[in-house]
Structures are given as C-alpha cells and as structure tokens.
C-alpha cells in the first residue's frame, strides 16, 4: 500500500467514525514527531487540518474534499 493510499484509508475511517455525531480526530506523525491532526465534522462534511510547526502556533485549514486534505498530509509526512 502506498503512503497516499494509507492516508486516504485513515481519512475514510475517520469519516465513518464520525457518523455517530461526534467529531473524530486522527494524528499523523513522522519518527514520533506529531506533524498534524485531522478532524472530521459530519454535520458540515468538512475536514479540519491542524499543522504543527516547532515553536509556532498551530495553523488550521478547512477542506471539503478528502483528496485535497490527503495530498496536504502526504506533502507534510513524505
């Protein structure tokens, strides 16, 4: 399985987990260092990507397309 395919699989699982009305969240790490987290909001069908940079405040981005958020995560962890 490719890295991108693995990311998409985790995002699909996140969406399925959020089907019960709760906000679901996943973390993505590289060598034990947390790079970002993704939340899925079922009500609005959107993903929220929070990007962590050492020494900086996390930046948050909204996506309504699973492919776009997967590409952003891929760029960060590859």
SERO-4910 file (N, C-alpha, C, O; in steps of 0.05 Angstrom, whole numbers):
BEGIN
 pado doro    nc1    nc2    nc3   cac1   cac2   cac3    cc1    cc2    cc3    oc1    oc2    oc3
  Unk    A     17    -23      0      0      0      0     18     25      0     37     26     15
  Unk    A     12     44    -17     27     68    -18     21     86      5      0     83     18
  Unk    A     38    105     11     34    124     33      8    140     29     -8    143     47
  Unk    A      3    149      5    -21    165     -1    -46    148      3    -66    158     13
  Unk    A    -45    123     -6    -68    105     -3    -73    100     27    -97     99     35
  Unk    A    -52     97     42    -55     93     71    -68    117     85    -84    114    103
  Unk    A    -61    141     76    -72    166     87   -102    167     80   -118    174     98
  Unk    A   -109    161     56   -137    162     48   -153    141     63   -176    147     71
  Unk    A   -142    118     68   -155     97     83   -161    107    112   -183    103    122
  Unk    A   -141    120    124   -145    131    151   -167    153    151   -182    155    170
  Unk    A   -168    170    130   -188    191    129   -216    180    125   -235    190    136
  Unk    A   -218    159    109   -244    146    105   -254    134    132   -277    136    139
  Unk    A   -235    121    146   -242    110    172   -250    132    192   -269    129    208
  Unk    A   -237    155    190   -244    178    207   -273    187    201   -288    193    220
  Unk    A   -280    188    176   -306    197    168   -327    177    178   -349    185    187
  Unk    A   -322    151    176   -340    131    185   -344    132    216   -366    128    226
  Unk    A   -322    138    230   -323    140    259   -340    164    268   -354    162    288
  Unk    A   -340    185    252   -355    209    259   -385    207    253   -400    225    259
  Unk    A   -393    185    241   -421    182    233   -440    182    256   -464    186    253
  Unk    A   -430    177    280   -448    177    304   -452    205    315   -464    208    337
  Unk    A   -443    226    302   -447    253    310   -425    266    325   -425    291    328
  Unk    A   -405    251    334   -382    262    348   -361    272    328   -361    262    305
  Unk    A   -344    290    336   -322    299    319   -300    279    323   -290    274    345
  Unk    A   -291    267    301   -270    247    302   -243    260    295   -242    279    280
  Unk    A   -221    249    306   -195    262    302   -174    240    299   -174    219    312
  Unk    A   -154    246    281   -131    228    277   -106    246    277   -106    269    269
  Unk    A    -84    234    286    -58    248    286    -40    234    266    -41    210    262
  Unk    A    -22    250    253     -2    239    235     25    248    245     30    271    251
  Unk    A     43    228    248     69    233    259     91    222    240     86    205    224
  Unk    A    115    234    244    139    224    230    160    220    251    168    239    265
  Unk    A    170    196    253    191    189    273    183    199    301    200    209    316
  Unk    A    158    195    309    148    202    335    142    232    339    133    240    360
  Unk    A    147    248    318    141    277    320    114    282    306    111    277    283
  Unk    A     96    293    321     69    299    311     71    322    291     80    344    297
  Unk    A     62    317    266     63    337    245     36    351    241     36    375    236
  Unk    A     14    336    244    -12    348    240    -33    331    253    -29    308    260
  Unk    A    -57    342    255    -81    327    263   -103    334    244   -103    355    232
  Unk    A   -121    315    241   -144    320    224   -170    314    239   -172    293    253
  Unk    A   -189    332    238   -215    327    250   -235    326    227   -232    340    207
  Unk    A   -255    309    231   -277    308    211   -303    316    224   -310    306    245
  Unk    A   -317    335    211   -342    344    222   -365    334    204   -368    343    181
  Unk    A   -380    315    214   -401    302    199   -423    321    191   -434    320    169
  Unk    A   -430    340    209   -452    358    203   -447    375    178   -465    380    162
  Unk    A   -422    385    175   -415    402    152   -400    387    130   -394    398    109
  Unk    A   -394    361    135   -379    345    116   -353    358    108   -345    359     85
  Unk    A   -338    367    129   -312    380    124   -290    368    142   -296    357    163
  Unk    A   -266    371    132   -242    363    147   -228    388    156   -226    408    142
  Unk    A   -217    387    180   -201    409    191   -173    398    196   -169    380    212
  Unk    A   -154    409    182   -125    401    184   -111    422    202   -111    446    196
  Unk    A    -99    412    223    -84    429    241    -54    421    238    -47    399    243
  Unk    A    -38    440    229    -10    435    223      7    446    246      5    469    254
  Unk    A     25    429    256     43    436    278     71    442    268     83    426    253
  Unk    A     81    466    276    108    474    269    122    479    296    111    494    313
  Unk    A    146    469    300    161    474    325    164    504    331    173    519    314
  Unk    A    156    512    355    159    539    364    138    558    353    140    582    358
  Unk    A    118    548    339     98    565    327     70    556    336     66    533    344
  Unk    A     51    573    334     23    567    339     13    549    316     18    555    293
  Unk    A     -3    528    322    -14    511    300    -31    527    281    -46    545    289
  Unk    A    -29    520    255    -45    532    235    -67    513    227    -63    489    225
  Unk    A    -91    524    222   -114    508    216   -125    514    188   -127    537    180
  Unk    A   -131    492    174   -142    495    146   -167    478    144   -168    456    155
  Unk    A   -187    487    129   -212    473    124   -212    461     96   -204    474     77
  Unk    A   -222    436     93   -224    423     67   -251    409     66   -261    398     85
  Unk    A   -263    410     42   -288    395     38   -284    372     19   -303    359     10
  Unk    A   -258    366     13   -252    345     -6   -230    327      6   -209    337     14
  Unk    A   -236    301      8   -217    282     21   -191    281      6   -170    278     19
  Unk    A   -191    284    -20   -167    282    -36   -148    305    -30   -124    302    -28
  Unk    A   -159    329    -27   -142    353    -22   -129    351      6   -105    358      8
  Unk    A   -144    343     26   -132    340     53   -111    318     53    -90    320     66
  Unk    A   -116    296     38    -96    274     36    -70    284     23    -49    276     32
  Unk    A    -72    300      3    -48    310    -11    -32    328      8     -8    327      9
  Unk    A    -46    345     23    -33    363     42    -18    346     63      5    353     70
  Unk    A    -31    326     74    -18    308     94      6    294     82     27    293     94
  Unk    A      3    284     58     24    270     44     49    288     41     71    280     46
  Unk    A     44    313     33     66    332     29     81    337     56    105    341     56
  Unk    A     67    336     78     79    341    104     95    317    115    116    321    127
  Unk    A     86    293    109     99    270    122    117    254    103    129    235    112
  Unk    A    118    262     78    136    247     60    162    261     57    180    251     42
***
